[in-house]
């Protein structure tokens, strides 16, 4: 029987196009300190075990199975429990002292609870530690109930080593205040050697499609920074990472070179809140990648990430040219609204001129874009919303050139715990209706849904490609509101969209 100090497991439901970074990074970290570790991806195992045509919807963001307790209980009893028993068997075969579980989001909550209970029942001697972005909201209760033996909040690289050493008084462990890592270049390169990359889908179109002939990803996640230079009102990143820190461009390029050499990885998606938080780092990374390619150290690679609109004085034309030459082919831009006034309320910190420069310069160098739009910020009026529709018309020439890969339509704004907006609800006059949705004056849930449907219709009218999975859900929700007359939509905001075919795109 093999053994390890810790096994890091990935529980469903997460994306399938590549392993998440945390287990691979934590494995590299603990092994650099003299411990042994293994990684197991049970999210991938579940996808391969289930009938994709029947259960593929589980991996859509709009599926509620892993979010709602009642739906999850049914799925656990009918399908998931027998698979989870197999996972316990794989852990037992490794015989670790600890099992580490990443609580990635709200979707991780119920599966984590069930799996911890199952592990404790079948392997009583096992010790469990949890961490991850959603750990702060779930782990304290798990710890109090004895389902886990330790939990980490905040960055996990240093606390996990202390857990394995038996030191539970270190920062970030069991409710103690977390500390941020100042120098990210001191962290090791993530170790993906335990992941069967040939079993991840080569291309990602739909989780309902499982084509064995197209397995084998060349896609890897990579992290160049933590935190964000912006303080968007609706985002909770600043509560997770108050201080923005970034790795050197050369350190990132070295990681890309190693993953390319070891695993043949040729595409890299940055997990960063933004890849141009530090323009100097972006230039350093791009220059180093070009140097590696020209010297024969590494072949051409492609990379992509989230991007912020910056004015020309902060990020000039030559930076776009350099990043394109280095392999950047796609950026996701958090546009959110066509209204400069709303973006100011959101604290997005860019004006219409900066947005125009960003769009035009990306187009100049043939860098593809996704535009992220967010309907329904509390201060958004009908006039503000129409400016978003106008933005689509104004820049449709970029779409016609094939450079807008997608317009991503989030299912209207949610007020996220931990975000500045969450803490400003009373100040802004935000209330909640009896369906559990927020209301701010005339900005009600039905108003937001109708605007969302109009926005989608406008995208279709202008020929924009869309990424969304909310249409069916929003139509049903709107019908429920109208049936129960929970709220009356103001007459001035009525709109007869005549949607026609509003099915999933």
C-alpha positions in Angstrom: 0.0 0.0 0.0 1.4 3.4 -1.0 1.3 6.2 1.4 1.4 10.0 1.4 1.3 12.8 4.0 -1.7 14.4 2.2 -4.0 13.8 -0.7 -5.5 16.9 -2.3 -8.9 16.1 -3.8 -10.9 18.1 -6.3 -14.7 17.6 -5.7 -17.4 18.4 -8.3 -18.7 20.6 -9.7 -16.0 22.6 -11.4 -14.9 23.3 -15.0 -13.5 20.3 -17.0 -11.1 21.8 -19.5 -8.1 21.5 -17.2 -7.2 20.8 -13.5 -7.7 23.7 -11.1 -4.4 25.2 -10.0 -4.7 25.0 -6.2 -4.1 21.2 -5.7 -1.1 21.2 -8.0 0.4 24.3 -6.4 -0.2 22.9 -2.8 1.4 19.6 -3.8 4.5 21.4 -5.0 4.6 23.5 -1.9 4.4 20.7 0.7 6.9 18.6 -1.2 9.3 21.5 -1.3 9.1 21.3 2.5 9.8 17.6 2.7 6.3 16.1 2.8 4.7 13.8 0.3 1.5 14.5 -1.6 -0.9 13.2 -4.2 -3.7 14.9 -6.2 -7.0 13.2 -7.2 -9.6 15.0 -9.5 -13.0 13.5 -8.6 -14.7 16.2 -10.7 -13.2 14.7 -13.8 -13.9 11.1 -12.5 -17.6 11.9 -12.1 -17.9 13.4 -15.6 -16.3 10.2 -17.1 -18.5 7.9 -14.9 -21.9 9.5 -15.7 -23.9 9.5 -18.9 -22.9 12.8 -20.4 -26.1 13.2 -22.4 -28.2 12.6 -19.4 -26.1 14.4 -16.8 -24.0 16.9 -18.8 -26.2 19.8 -17.6 -24.7 19.4 -14.1 -21.6 21.3 -15.4 -23.5 24.3 -16.7 -23.3 27.3 -14.4 -27.1 27.6 -14.3 -27.7 24.0 -13.0 -28.8 24.1 -9.4 -28.1 20.5 -8.4 -24.9 21.3 -6.4 -26.2 24.6 -5.0 -29.6 23.6 -3.6 -29.6 21.1 -0.7 -32.8 19.4 -1.6 -31.7 18.8 -5.2 -28.3 17.7 -4.1 -29.7 15.2 -1.6 -31.7 13.5 -4.4 -28.7 13.4 -6.7 -26.4 12.1 -3.9 -28.8 9.3 -3.1 -29.5 8.3 -6.7 -26.2 8.7 -8.4 -23.4 10.4 -6.5 -23.1 8.2 -3.4 -21.9 5.1 -5.2 -19.3 7.2 -7.1 -18.1 8.8 -3.8 -17.6 5.3 -2.3 -15.1 4.6 -5.2 -13.4 7.9 -4.3 -13.0 6.8 -0.7 -11.5 3.6 -2.0 -8.9 5.5 -4.0 -7.9 7.5 -1.0 -7.7 4.4 1.2 -5.3 2.9 -1.3 -3.0 5.8 -1.0 -3.3 5.7 2.9 -2.6 9.4 3.6 -2.5 11.1 7.0 -4.5 14.0 5.7 -7.0 14.7 3.0 -7.1 18.3 1.7 -10.4 19.6 0.1 -10.8 22.9 -1.8 -14.1 24.5 -1.1 -14.1 26.5 -4.3 -17.6 28.1 -4.3 -21.2 27.7 -3.1 -21.4 24.6 -5.4 -18.8 22.9 -3.2 -20.7 23.2 0.0 -23.0 20.2 0.1 -20.7 17.8 -1.6 -17.9 18.8 0.8 -20.2 18.1 3.8 -21.3 14.7 2.5 -17.8 13.7 1.5 -16.3 14.6 4.9 -19.0 12.6 6.6 -18.4 9.6 4.3 -14.6 9.8 4.8 -14.9 9.9 8.6 -17.4 7.0 8.6 -15.3 4.8 6.4 -11.7 5.8 7.5 -12.1 7.0 11.1 -8.4 7.7 11.5 -8.2 10.1 8.6 -7.7 13.8 9.2 -9.3 16.3 6.9 -8.3 19.9 6.2 -10.4 22.3 4.1 -9.5 25.6 2.4 -10.3 27.6 -0.7 -12.2 30.7 -1.7 -15.5 29.6 0.0 -13.8 28.1 3.1 -14.6 31.1 5.3 -18.3 30.5 4.8 -18.4 26.8 5.3 -15.3 25.5 7.2 -16.0 26.9 10.7 -19.2 25.0 10.9 -17.5 21.8 9.6 -14.8 22.2 12.2 -17.3 22.8 15.1 -19.2 19.7 14.1 -16.1 17.6 13.9 -16.3 16.9 10.2 -12.9 18.4 9.6 -9.8 18.5 11.8 -8.5 21.8 10.5 -9.4 24.6 8.1 -7.6 27.3 6.3 -8.9 30.8 5.3 -6.9 32.9 2.9 -3.8 31.8 1.0 -3.1 28.2 1.8 0.5 27.6 0.8 2.1 28.4 4.2 -0.8 27.2 6.5 -1.0 23.8 4.9 2.7 23.2 5.7 2.0 24.2 9.3 -1.0 21.8 9.4 1.2 18.9 8.3 3.7 19.9 11.0 1.0 19.8 13.6 1.2 23.6 14.3 -2.4 24.8 14.4 -1.6 28.2 15.9 -0.2 29.6 12.7 -1.9 32.4 10.8 -4.9 31.4 8.6 -5.6 28.2 10.5 -8.8 27.5 12.5 -10.1 31.0 12.6 -6.8 32.8 13.1 -6.3 35.9 10.9 -4.7 35.1 7.5 -1.5 36.6 6.2 -0.8 37.4 2.6 2.4 36.2 0.9 4.4 39.2 0.0 6.7 37.7 -2.6 4.8 35.4 -5.0 8.1 34.5 -6.8 9.0 32.4 -3.7 6.2 29.9 -4.5 7.0 26.8 -6.5 5.7 26.0 -9.9 2.5 23.9 -9.7 3.0 20.1 -10.2 0.4 18.6 -12.5 2.1 15.2 -12.6 -0.7 13.4 -10.8 -3.3 14.6 -13.3 -4.2 12.5 -16.3 -4.2 15.4 -18.8 -5.1 13.0 -21.6 -8.5 12.5 -20.0 -9.5 16.2 -20.1 -11.4 17.3 -23.2 -9.2 18.7 -25.9 -11.8 21.3 -26.9 -14.5 22.6 -24.6 -17.9 23.0 -26.3 -20.4 21.3 -24.1 -20.2 18.9 -21.1 -22.9 16.9 -22.8 -20.4 15.9 -25.5 -17.8 13.3 -24.6 -15.8 12.4 -27.7 -13.0 10.0 -26.8 -11.2 10.9 -29.9 -10.8 14.5 -28.8 -9.5 13.9 -25.3 -6.1 15.4 -24.2 -5.9 19.0 -23.2 -3.0 21.3 -24.0 -4.6 23.9 -21.8 -3.2 24.9 -18.3 -4.3 27.5 -15.8 -1.6 29.9 -14.6 -1.6 32.6 -11.9 0.5 35.7 -12.3 -1.0 37.9 -9.6 -3.4 37.9 -6.6 -5.8 40.6 -5.8 -6.8 43.5 -8.0 -5.8 47.1 -8.6 -9.4 48.1 -9.0 -12.0 48.1 -6.2 -15.2 47.3 -8.1 -18.2 47.8 -5.8 -19.9 44.4 -6.7 -16.7 42.2 -6.4 -15.5 40.4 -3.3 -11.9 39.9 -4.4 -10.6 42.7 -2.2 -12.0 40.9 0.9 -10.0 37.7 -0.1 -6.8 39.6 -1.1 -6.7 43.1 0.2 -3.3 43.8 -1.3 -2.5 43.4 -5.0 0.7 41.4 -5.5 2.2 40.0 -8.7 5.0 37.7 -9.8 7.8 38.9 -12.0 7.3 38.4 -15.7 10.3 36.1 -15.9 9.0 33.9 -13.1 5.7 33.4 -14.9 7.5 32.7 -18.2 9.6 30.1 -16.5 6.5 28.3 -15.4 5.0 28.4 -18.9 8.3 27.0 -20.2 8.3 24.2 -17.7 4.6 23.2 -18.3 5.3 23.3 -22.0 8.3 21.0 -21.7 6.7 18.5 -19.2 3.2 18.3 -20.4 3.2 19.9 -23.9 1.0 22.7 -22.7 0.6 25.3 -25.4 -2.3 27.4 -24.1 -2.4 29.2 -20.8 -5.4 30.9 -19.1 -4.5 33.3 -16.4 -6.7 33.0 -13.3 -5.8 36.6 -12.3 -8.4 39.2 -11.8 -6.6 41.1 -14.5 -3.4 40.4 -16.5 -2.7 44.1 -16.9 -2.8 45.1 -13.3 0.9 45.8 -13.6 1.8 47.1 -17.1 5.5 46.7 -16.2 4.9 43.0 -15.4 3.0 42.5 -18.6 5.8 44.0 -20.7 8.4 41.9 -18.8 6.4 38.7 -19.4 5.9 39.5 -23.0 9.6 40.3 -23.6 10.7 37.2 -21.8 8.4 34.9 -23.8 9.7 36.5 -27.1 13.3 36.0 -25.9 12.6 32.3 -25.1 11.0 31.7 -28.5 13.8 33.4 -30.4 16.5 31.5 -28.5 14.8 28.2 -29.0 14.0 27.6 -25.3 10.3 27.2 -26.0 8.1 27.1 -29.1 5.2 29.5 -29.6 2.5 29.5 -26.9 -0.9 31.2 -26.7 -2.3 32.9 -23.6 -5.3 34.7 -22.4 -6.8 36.4 -19.3 -9.0 39.0 -17.8 -8.3 42.6 -18.8 -9.1 46.1 -17.6 -9.7 49.1 -19.8 -6.8 51.6 -19.3 -6.3 55.0 -20.7 -3.6 55.4 -23.4 -1.4 57.3 -20.9 -1.3 54.2 -18.7 -0.9 51.5 -21.3 0.3 52.6 -24.7 0.0 51.1 -28.2 3.4 49.4 -28.0 2.4 47.2 -25.0 -0.5 45.7 -27.1 1.9 45.1 -29.9 4.4 43.4 -27.6 1.8 41.1 -25.9 0.4 40.1 -29.2 3.8 39.1 -30.5 4.4 37.1 -27.3 1.3 35.0 -27.8 -1.6 36.9 -26.2 -4.6 36.2 -28.4 -7.6 36.8 -26.3 -8.7 39.0 -23.4 -11.9 39.2 -21.4 -12.8 42.8 -20.7 -15.0 43.8 -17.7 -17.1 46.4 -19.6 -20.1 45.8 -17.4 -22.1 48.9 -18.6 -22.2 51.3 -21.5 -23.0 54.0 -19.1 -20.0 55.9 -17.8 -22.1 57.1 -14.9 -23.0 53.5 -13.8 -19.3 52.4 -14.2 -18.3 55.3 -11.9 -20.9 54.1 -9.3 -19.4 50.6 -9.7 -15.9 52.1 -9.2 -14.7 50.6 -12.4 -12.3 53.6 -12.8 -12.3 54.0 -16.6 -14.2 56.4 -18.8 -15.6 56.1 -22.3 -12.3 57.4 -23.9 -10.3 54.6 -22.1 -12.8 52.0 -23.2 -12.7 53.2 -26.8 -8.9 53.1 -26.8 -8.8 49.6 -25.4 -11.3 48.3 -27.9 -9.6 49.9 -30.9 -6.1 48.9 -29.9 -7.1 45.3 -29.3 -8.7 45.3 -32.7 -5.7 46.9 -34.3 -3.5 44.0 -33.2 -6.2 41.3 -33.8 -6.5 40.4 -30.2 -9.8 38.7 -29.7 -12.1 39.9 -27.0 -14.9 38.9 -24.7 -17.0 41.7 -23.4 -18.5 41.1 -20.0 -21.7 42.9 -19.4 -23.6 43.1 -16.2 -27.3 44.2 -16.1 -28.9 45.8 -13.1 -26.5 47.7 -10.9 -28.6 49.4 -8.2 -28.2 52.9 -9.7 -28.8 51.8 -13.3 -31.8 53.7 -14.9 -33.6 53.0 -18.2 -31.4 55.7 -19.8 -28.2 54.0 -18.5 -29.3 50.7 -19.8 -30.0 52.2 -23.2 -26.4 53.4 -23.3 -25.4 49.7 -23.0 -27.5 48.9 -26.0 -25.9 51.9 -27.9 -22.4 50.6 -27.0 -23.2 47.4 -28.9 -24.2 49.4 -31.9 -21.2 51.7 -31.8 -18.6 49.0 -31.7 -20.3 46.4 -33.9 -17.6 47.1 -36.5 -15.2 45.1 -34.2 -17.7 42.3 -34.0 -18.0 42.3 -37.8 -14.3 41.8 -38.1 -14.7 38.6 -36.0 -12.8 39.9 -33.0 -15.5 39.7 -30.4 -15.5 36.1 -29.5 -18.4 36.5 -27.2 -20.5 38.9 -25.2 -20.9 37.3 -21.8 -24.2 38.0 -20.2 -24.2 37.4 -16.5 -27.7 36.6 -15.1 -28.2 40.2 -13.7 -26.2 41.6 -10.7 -26.0 39.6 -7.5 -25.0 41.3 -4.2 -22.1 39.2 -3.2 -21.3 38.8 0.6 -17.9 40.4 1.3 -18.2 43.0 -1.5 -18.4 46.7 -0.8 -21.9 46.8 -2.3 -22.9 44.2 0.3 -21.8 46.4 3.1 -23.4 49.5 1.6 -27.0 48.1 1.2 -28.5 50.3 3.9 -26.7 53.4 2.6 -28.0 52.8 -0.9 -31.6 52.0 0.3 -31.5 48.4 -0.9 -34.2 46.1 0.4 -35.2 42.5 -0.3 -38.5 41.2 -1.7 -40.3 38.1 -0.5 -38.6 36.0 -3.2 -35.2 36.8 -1.7 -34.1 39.3 -4.4 -32.8 42.8 -3.8 -34.8 45.9 -4.7 -33.4 49.5 -5.0 -36.2 52.0 -5.7 -37.6 51.1 -9.2 -34.8 48.7 -9.8 -36.6 45.4 -9.1 -35.9 41.8 -10.2 -38.5 41.8 -13.0 -37.0 45.1 -14.3 -33.6 43.5 -14.4 -34.8 40.4 -16.0 -36.6 42.3 -18.8 -33.5 44.4 -19.4 -31.4 41.3 -19.6 -33.8 39.8 -22.2 -33.7 43.0 -24.2 -29.9 43.0 -24.1 -29.7 39.5 -25.4 -32.2 40.3 -28.1 -30.0 43.3 -29.1 -26.9 41.1 -29.3 -28.7 38.6 -31.5 -30.1 41.4 -33.7 -26.5 42.8 -34.3 -25.0 39.3 -34.8 -22.9 39.2 -31.6 -21.9 35.7 -30.4 -23.3 35.2 -26.9 -22.2 33.2 -23.8 -25.1 32.7 -21.4 -27.0 29.9 -19.8 -29.7 32.0 -18.1 -32.5 32.5 -20.6 -34.7 29.6 -19.6 -34.2 30.2 -15.9 -34.9 33.9 -16.2 -38.1 33.4 -18.2 -39.4 31.0 -15.6 -38.5 33.3 -12.8 -40.2 36.3 -14.5 -43.3 34.1 -15.1 -43.4 33.3 -11.4 -43.2 36.9 -10.5 -46.0 37.8 -12.8 -48.1 34.9 -11.6 -47.8 35.9 -7.9 -47.6 39.6 -8.5 -44.9 39.9 -5.9 -43.8 43.2 -7.3 -45.2 45.7 -9.8 -42.9 46.8 -12.5 -43.1 50.6 -13.0 -45.0 51.6 -16.1 -42.1 53.7 -17.4 -39.9 50.6 -17.6 -42.3 48.3 -19.5 -40.9 47.0 -22.7 -42.5 44.7 -25.2 -39.5 42.9 -26.4 -41.3 40.4 -28.7 -38.4 38.0 -28.1 -39.2 35.3 -30.6 -36.9 32.4 -30.1 -35.1 33.2 -26.8 -33.7 29.7 -26.4 -30.3 28.8 -25.2 -27.5 30.0 -27.6 
